[in-house]
Structure formats: structure tokens, C-alpha cells
Amino acid sequence: MSTDPLHALKVAFRTRMQGDADALEAATANAPDWKQIEMLVHGLAGSAGIFGEADVGTSARALDEAFGEKRRPSLEQVQTLIALVRTRTADHS
């Protein structure tokens, strides 16, 4: 049993990250849904660091900044973020 008072929140966040990765994969399939991608990236950028996922937060912020500058990140950048989220959530399984 963890003595970390935020343990349950961190576990819930990792579950959310898995769902976000699934949603990002769906949003990049066929014709990319850039609005959905932007929303998901923005959410990860804002919350990943809070829950100790600094590398996910850094990657997501880079994509979020591109959207903020009215540029689209490449699909490869989005796929890199998805892979990073998958790795980080697998590390905690």
C-alpha cells in the first residue's frame, strides 16, 4: 500500500492518460480531427506535470504551443506523444 496521499489521484490520472492516448489514436486515424487532437493535447499539457509525468507534459506543451501559434504539429509528433504516454502508463502497470 502506498503512503503517498496523492496515490489514488495519480492512478486515476494514468488511467485518463491511457484514455487520452486511445482518443488521440482515433483522432489521427483517416482524416485527422485536429480540434479533438488540440483539445486532448491541451489537457495533457496542463495536467501531466502536476502528476509527475514531466516528459509527457513537455511533449504535450510543445504540441500545444504549435496550436497556440496557429500551426498544426505533424502527425508524427502526435504519434510520438501517444507512444510516450503508452510507455509511461505501461511503466506503472
C-alpha positions in Angstrom: 0.0 0.0 0.0 1.3 3.4 -0.9 1.9 6.1 1.7 1.6 8.8 -1.0 -1.6 10.8 -0.2 -1.9 11.5 -3.9 -1.5 7.9 -5.0 -5.2 7.4 -5.9 -5.2 10.6 -8.0 -2.0 9.6 -9.8 -3.5 6.2 -10.6 -6.7 7.9 -11.9 -4.6 10.3 -14.0 -2.6 7.4 -15.6 -6.0 5.8 -16.5 -7.0 9.1 -18.0 -3.7 9.3 -20.0 -4.5 5.8 -21.4 -7.9 7.0 -22.5 -6.4 10.2 -24.0 -3.9 8.1 -25.9 -6.8 6.0 -27.3 -8.7 9.1 -28.2 -5.6 10.6 -29.9 -5.1 7.5 -31.9 -8.8 7.6 -33.0 -8.5 11.3 -33.8 -5.4 10.7 -36.0 -7.0 7.8 -38.0 -8.1 8.5 -41.5 -8.8 12.3 -41.8 -7.3 13.8 -38.6 -9.7 15.6 -36.3 -7.4 18.5 -35.4 -9.9 20.1 -33.0 -10.1 16.9 -31.0 -6.3 16.5 -31.1 -5.8 20.1 -29.9 -8.2 19.6 -27.0 -6.5 16.3 -25.9 -3.0 17.8 -26.2 -4.0 20.9 -24.3 -5.4 18.8 -21.4 -2.2 16.7 -21.2 0.0 19.8 -21.4 -1.8 21.3 -18.5 -2.0 18.3 -16.2 0.8 15.8 -16.8 3.5 17.7 -14.9 1.2 18.0 -11.9 1.0 14.3 -11.6 4.8 13.7 -12.1 4.7 13.0 -15.8 7.1 15.8 -16.8 8.2 14.1 -20.0 4.6 13.8 -21.2 3.9 17.4 -20.1 6.9 18.7 -22.0 6.0 16.8 -25.2 2.3 17.8 -25.0 3.3 21.5 -24.3 5.4 21.6 -27.4 2.4 20.5 -29.5 0.0 22.8 -27.5 2.3 25.8 -28.3 2.2 24.9 -32.0 -1.6 25.0 -31.8 -1.4 28.3 -29.9 0.7 29.8 -32.7 -2.0 28.6 -35.2 0.3 25.9 -36.6 -0.5 22.2 -36.7 2.0 19.8 -35.3 2.9 16.9 -37.6 1.0 13.6 -37.2 4.4 12.1 -36.4 4.7 14.5 -33.4 1.3 13.4 -32.2 2.2 9.8 -32.6 5.4 10.4 -30.6 3.3 11.8 -27.8 0.9 8.8 -28.0 3.9 6.4 -27.8 5.3 8.3 -24.8 2.0 8.1 -23.0 1.8 4.4 -23.7 5.3 3.8 -22.4 4.7 5.9 -19.2 1.4 4.1 -18.4 2.9 0.7 -19.1 5.7 1.6 -16.7 3.2 1.9 -13.9 1.1 -1.2 -14.7 
